[in-house]
């Protein structure tokens, strides 16, 4: 059951990331998902043998999808793209450091009429999987999401089309 749920989650993840390519067609999204999974075949085999590697596989899958999205956007000359992986920043779970990273992205995206700002691994940065999810941590995560949405809306020009994705 968990394997099916993970596959469905990955399919929806890919469908959301590549909606402009797939046109919300799940068949096309599944083709992209399969291509990414093919590149991770060795890790997938290891995960089948040792289920404790599931987190590693999920992280690798998400990173591969983000890399593919970045490559796709690099081919679109008039579309800006910025990816911030919150797992790579030591204190990304705080508003101060998250604000600095998002502002860096917004500055890079400012010249573009259409752009995408992708934030990955923010949830595990604030709510680490190896620690208990307390109401306080959950509230901090929700507050950080709201803060980043409001910051992005306030600091981007009203005539631009900016897509903010949290994955």
BALOMAR-760381 format. One record per atom (N, C-alpha, C): residue in three letters; x, y, z. Coordinates in steps of 0.02 Angstrom, whole numbers, padded with zeros to 5 digits, always signed. Example, Ala and Ser with C-alpha at 12.3 -4.5 7.8 and 13.67 -1.06 7.14 Angstrom:
2
Ala+00660-00284+00390
Ala+00615-00225+00390
Ala+00660-00165+00390
Ser+00642-00112+00354
Ser+00684-00053+00357
Ser+00645+00002+00394
# end
This chain:
167
Unk+00041-00060+00000
Unk+00000+00000+00000
Unk+00043+00063+00000
Unk+00097+00064+00040
Unk+00140+00122+00043
Unk+00175+00134-00023
Unk+00196+00081-00056
Unk+00228+00088-00122
Unk+00181+00120-00172
Unk+00119+00099-00174
Unk+00070+00128-00219
Unk+00057+00202-00203
Unk+00054+00217-00139
Unk+00043+00286-00118
Unk+00103+00330-00138
Unk+00164+00304-00129
Unk+00223+00342-00149
Unk+00224+00354-00225
Unk+00206+00303-00264
Unk+00204+00311-00336
Unk+00152+00362-00357
Unk+00094+00361-00325
Unk+00042+00410-00341
Unk+00064+00480-00321
Unk+00098+00487-00264
Unk+00123+00552-00242
Unk+00174+00578-00293
Unk+00218+00535-00316
Unk+00268+00556-00366
Unk+00235+00577-00431
Unk+00183+00541-00451
Unk+00148+00558-00513
Unk+00116+00627-00507
Unk+00084+00642-00451
Unk+00054+00708-00441
Unk+00107+00762-00435
Unk+00163+00745-00405
Unk+00219+00791-00399
Unk+00244+00811-00469
Unk+00254+00762-00512
Unk+00278+00775-00580
Unk+00224+00813-00620
Unk+00162+00794-00611
Unk+00107+00828-00647
Unk+00104+00902-00627
Unk+00115+00917-00563
Unk+00115+00987-00541
Unk+00176+01024-00568
Unk+00234+00993-00565
Unk+00295+01026-00588
Unk+00295+01040-00663
Unk+00271+00993-00701
Unk+00275+00997-00774
Unk+00207+01008-00806
Unk+00161+01040-00772
Unk+00093+01051-00797
Unk+00094+01091-00863
Unk+00141+01138-00869
Unk+00145+01178-00930
Unk+00168+01136-00990
Unk+00200+01079-00976
Unk+00222+01034-01030
Unk+00169+00981-01043
Unk+00142+00952-00989
Unk+00095+00896-00996
Unk+00024+00918-01009
Unk+00008+00981-00993
Unk-00061+01003-01000
Unk-00107+00965-00952
Unk-00080+00946-00895
Unk-00116+00908-00843
Unk-00135+00837-00867
Unk-00101+00813-00918
Unk-00113+00745-00943
Unk-00072+00696-00901
Unk-00105+00654-00862
Unk-00071+00608-00817
Unk-00029+00556-00855
Unk-00050+00539-00916
Unk-00010+00492-00956
Unk+00059+00522-00971
Unk+00061+00585-00991
Unk+00125+00617-01005
Unk+00165+00626-00941
Unk+00131+00644-00887
Unk+00165+00650-00823
Unk+00195+00584-00802
Unk+00160+00530-00815
Unk+00186+00463-00798
Unk+00247+00446-00840
Unk+00249+00469-00902
Unk+00307+00458-00944
Unk+00368+00494-00915
Unk+00359+00555-00892
Unk+00413+00593-00862
Unk+00435+00559-00797
Unk+00387+00538-00757
Unk+00402+00503-00694
Unk+00442+00439-00707
Unk+00422+00402-00758
Unk+00457+00341-00776
Unk+00529+00354-00799
Unk+00538+00408-00836
Unk+00605+00426-00859
Unk+00650+00444-00800
Unk+00623+00481-00752
Unk+00663+00498-00693
Unk+00678+00435-00653
Unk+00628+00392-00645
Unk+00639+00330-00608
Unk+00691+00286-00642
Unk+00692+00287-00708
Unk+00742+00248-00746
Unk+00813+00270-00728
Unk+00823+00336-00720
Unk+00889+00361-00703
Unk+00909+00341-00632
Unk+00860+00323-00591
Unk+00873+00304-00522
Unk+00862+00229-00511
Unk+00869+00190-00563
Unk+00852+00118-00560
Unk+00894+00081-00507
Unk+00958+00097-00503
Unk+01000+00063-00453
Unk+00977+00078-00382
Unk+00963+00141-00369
Unk+00938+00160-00303
Unk+00870+00129-00289
Unk+00828+00124-00340
Unk+00763+00093-00332
Unk+00769+00019-00314
Unk+00816-00016-00345
Unk+00828-00086-00328
Unk+00852-00093-00256
Unk+00897-00048-00236
Unk+00922-00050-00167
Unk+00866-00037-00117
Unk+00821+00009-00136
Unk+00764+00025-00092
Unk+00717-00034-00086
Unk+00707-00071-00141
Unk+00664-00130-00138
Unk+00693-00183-00091
Unk+00760-00188-00089
Unk+00792-00235-00044
Unk+00795-00210+00028
Unk+00803-00145+00036
Unk+00809-00114+00102
Unk+00761-00055+00107
Unk+00700-00066+00132
Unk+00650-00012+00135
Unk+00671+00050+00175
Unk+00723+00045+00215
Unk+00745+00104+00253
Unk+00776+00156+00207
Unk+00791+00138+00145
Unk+00818+00185+00096
Unk+00764+00225+00060
Unk+00701+00216+00079
Unk+00646+00250+00045
Unk+00654+00326+00048
Unk+00676+00352+00105
Unk+00685+00424+00111
Unk+00739+00448+00063
Unk+00793+00409+00057
Unk+00847+00427+00011
Unk+00822+00427-00060
Unk+00782+00377-00078
Unk+00754+00374-00146
Unk+00709+00433-00159
Unk+00666+00450-00111
Unk+00621+00508-00120
Unk+00661+00572-00130
Unk+00713+00581-00091
Unk+00755+00641-00098
Unk+00789+00643-00167
Unk+00814+00585-00188
Unk+00847+00582-00253
Unk+00797+00594-00310
Unk+00737+00567-00303
Unk+00686+00577-00354
Unk+00668+00652-00359
Unk+00656+00683-00301
Unk+00639+00754-00300
Unk+00695+00797-00329
Unk+00756+00780-00312
Unk+00814+00818-00338
Unk+00819+00810-00414
Unk+00809+00749-00438
Unk+00812+00737-00511
Unk+00757+00774-00547
Unk+00697+00776-00518
Unk+00642+00813-00549
Unk+00656+00888-00550
Unk+00684+00914-00496
Unk+00701+00986-00494
Unk+00756+01002-00544
Unk+00804+00958-00552
Unk+00857+00968-00601
Unk+00829+00967-00672
Unk+00784+00921-00685
Unk+00752+00917-00751
Unk+00712+00981-00765
Unk+00676+01005-00714
Unk+00638+01067-00722
Unk+00684+01126-00736
Unk+00740+01129-00701
Unk+00789+01183-00712
Unk+00816+01181-00783
Unk+00831+01120-00808
Unk+00855+01113-00878
Unk+00801+01136-00927
Unk+00740+01117-00914
Unk+00685+01137-00958
Unk+00679+01213-00960
Unk+00682+01245-00902
Unk+00674+01318-00900
Unk+00735+01354-00929
Unk+00793+01322-00928
Unk+00852+01354-00958
Unk+00846+01358-01034
Unk+00802+01316-01063
Unk+00790+01317-01135
Unk+00739+01371-01155
Unk+00706+01400-01105
Unk+00656+01452-01118
Unk+00689+01519-01103
Unk+00711+01556-01154
Unk+00751+01616-01142
Unk+00714+01672-01107
Unk+00649+01674-01112
Unk+00612+01729-01081
Unk+00577+01708-01017
Unk+00596+01651-00991
Unk+00565+01625-00929
Unk+00620+01616-00877
Unk+00613+01652-00821
Unk+00662+01646-00767
Unk+00648+01586-00723
Unk+00700+01559-00694
Unk+00693+01502-00649
Unk+00744+01508-00593
Unk+00721+01496-00532
Unk+00765+01495-00474
Unk+00744+01438-00430
Unk+00793+01398-00408
Unk+00779+01341-00364
Unk+00818+01351-00300
Unk+00782+01348-00244
Unk+00814+01349-00178
Unk+00798+01284-00143
Unk+00850+01246-00128
Unk+00843+01184-00090
Unk+00857+01201-00017
Unk+00805+01203+00023
Unk+00811+01222+00094
Unk+00853+01173+00134
Unk+00861+01112+00109
Unk+00902+01063+00145
Unk+00976+01081+00142
Unk+00996+01123+00094
Unk+01066+01141+00087
Unk+01087+01199+00131
Unk+01038+01232+00162
Unk+01052+01289+00204
Unk+01044+01268+00277
Unk+01092+01284+00318
Unk+01094+01261+00387
Unk+01033+01285+00427
Unk+01015+01348+00421
Unk+00961+01376+00461
Unk+00901+01396+00418
Unk+00885+01357+00368
Unk+00831+01376+00322
Unk+00762+01374+00355
Unk+00756+01343+00413
Unk+00692+01339+00447
Unk+00673+01403+00483
Unk+00716+01453+00480
Unk+00700+01517+00512
Unk+00680+01568+00460
Unk+00638+01615+00480
Unk+00615+01666+00432
Unk+00672+01708+00406
Unk+00721+01723+00447
Unk+00776+01766+00426
Unk+00815+01735+00368
Unk+00835+01673+00375
Unk+00875+01641+00322
Unk+00832+01623+00262
Unk+00770+01602+00273
Unk+00726+01588+00216
Unk+00712+01652+00177
Unk+00703+01707+00212
Unk+00692+01771+00179
Unk+00752+01790+00135
Unk+00812+01780+00161
Unk+00872+01797+00123
Unk+00876+01756+00058
Unk+00861+01692+00063
Unk+00865+01649+00003
Unk+00811+01667-00048
Unk+00750+01679-00025
Unk+00696+01696-00071
Unk+00709+01765-00102
Unk+00734+01812-00064
Unk+00750+01878-00092
Unk+00805+01872-00145
Unk+00854+01828-00133
Unk+00906+01816-00184
Unk+00875+01790-00248
Unk+00827+01745-00241
Unk+00792+01718-00299
Unk+00750+01771-00335
Unk+00715+01812-00296
Unk+00673+01864-00326
Unk+00716+01915-00364
Unk+00774+01931-00338
Unk+00819+01977-00373
Unk+00842+01947-00440
Unk+00856+01883-00439
Unk+00877+01850-00501
Unk+00820+01846-00552
Unk+00758+01840-00528
Unk+00700+01833-00571
Unk+00670+01900-00593
Unk+00692+01955-00563
Unk+00663+02020-00576
Unk+00660+02040-00650
Unk+00711+02025-00691
Unk+00708+02047-00761
Unk+00657+02009-00804
Unk+00630+01955-00779
Unk+00587+01912-00820
Unk+00513+01928-00810
Unk+00476+01926-00863
Unk+00403+01935-00861
Unk+00369+01873-00833
Unk+00395+01814-00851
Unk+00369+01750-00827
Unk+00426+01714-00792
Unk+00412+01688-00732
Unk+00465+01653-00696
Unk+00436+01603-00647
Unk+00479+01559-00625
Unk+00461+01507-00576
Unk+00512+01508-00520
Unk+00488+01510-00458
Unk+00531+01505-00400
Unk+00512+01440-00365
Unk+00559+01393-00365
Unk+00547+01327-00337
Unk+00583+01321-00270
Unk+00547+01304-00218
Unk+00574+01294-00151
Unk+00563+01220-00133
Unk+00618+01185-00123
Unk+00613+01114-00106
Unk+00641+01102-00036
Unk+00615+01050-00004
Unk+00639+01026+00061
Unk+00630+01076+00118
Unk+00582+01120+00112
Unk+00570+01167+00167
Unk+00537+01131+00226
Unk+00490+01087+00211
Unk+00456+01050+00264
Unk+00505+01009+00307
Unk+00550+00969+00275
Unk+00597+00932+00318
Unk+00646+00977+00355
Unk+00658+01037+00329
Unk+00703+01083+00364
Unk+00671+01109+00428
Unk+00605+01119+00426
Unk+00570+01145+00485
Unk+00543+01087+00528
Unk+00519+01035+00495
Unk+00491+00977+00530
Unk+00533+00916+00512
Unk+00592+00908+00543
Unk+00635+00852+00525
Unk+00600+00785+00536
Unk+00608+00739+00488
Unk+00573+00675+00493
Unk+00595+00633+00552
Unk+00656+00645+00577
Unk+00680+00606+00634
Unk+00659+00635+00701
Unk+00622+00690+00700
Unk+00598+00722+00762
Unk+00522+00724+00762
Unk+00494+00729+00820
Unk+00422+00729+00827
Unk+00392+00794+00799
Unk+00336+00788+00765
Unk+00301+00847+00738
Unk+00256+00874+00793
Unk+00280+00924+00827
Unk+00242+00955+00882
Unk+00197+01009+00853
Unk+00145+01029+00890
Unk+00102+01084+00866
Unk+00142+01148+00856
Unk+00193+01160+00897
Unk+00234+01220+00890
Unk+00273+01218+00824
Unk+00304+01161+00808
Unk+00342+01155+00745
Unk+00295+01161+00685
Unk+00237+01131+00691
Unk+00187+01135+00636
Unk+00166+01208+00625
Unk+00154+01244+00679
Unk+00135+01315+00675
Unk+00192+01356+00644
Unk+00255+01341+00664
Unk+00313+01377+00636
Unk+00318+01365+00560
Unk+00305+01303+00539
Unk+00307+01287+00468
Unk+00252+01325+00430
Unk+00191+01323+00457
Unk+00136+01359+00425
Unk+00149+01434+00422
Unk+00177+01462+00476
Unk+00194+01533+00478
Unk+00248+01550+00426
Unk+00297+01505+00419
Unk+00350+01517+00370
Unk+00323+01515+00299
Unk+00279+01468+00285
Unk+00248+01465+00218
Unk+00209+01529+00204
Unk+00169+01551+00251
Unk+00131+01613+00243
Unk+00177+01673+00233
Unk+00229+01676+00272
Unk+00277+01730+00267
Unk+00309+01732+00198
Unk+00330+01674+00173
Unk+00363+01673+00107
Unk+00315+01689+00051
Unk+00253+01668+00056
Unk+00202+01686+00006
Unk+00192+01762+00005
Unk+00183+01791+00064
Unk+00172+01863+00069
Unk+00233+01902+00045
Unk+00292+01879+00063
Unk+00354+01911+00041
Unk+00359+01911-00035
Unk+00345+01854-00064
Unk+00349+01847-00137
Unk+00298+01893-00171
Unk+00238+01895-00144
Unk+00187+01939-00173
Unk+00206+02012-00166
Unk+00234+02031-00109
Unk+00252+02101-00097
Unk+00313+02123-00137
Unk+00360+02078-00149
Unk+00423+02097-00180
Unk+00428+02081-00254
Unk+00374+02059-00285
Unk+00375+02048-00357
Unk+00328+02098-00390
Unk+00346+02119-00449
Unk+00306+02168-00486
Unk+00237+02140-00502
Unk+00187+02183-00499
Unk+00118+02160-00509
Unk+00105+02139-00582
Unk+00146+02163-00628
Unk+00134+02145-00698
Unk+00173+02083-00720
Unk+00205+02047-00673
Unk+00241+01987-00690
Unk+00200+01925-00671
Unk+00216+01871-00704
Unk+00184+01807-00690
Unk+00236+01762-00656
Unk+00233+01761-00589
Unk+00281+01723-00550
Unk+00245+01664-00519
Unk+00271+01604-00531
Unk+00244+01544-00501
Unk+00289+01524-00443
Unk+00260+01519-00385
Unk+00296+01499-00325
Unk+00276+01428-00308
Unk+00324+01382-00309
Unk+00310+01311-00294
Unk+00348+01290-00232
Unk+00312+01259-00185
Unk+00342+01229-00126
Unk+00336+01153-00133
Unk+00392+01119-00139
Unk+00391+01046-00144
Unk+00438+01016-00094
# end
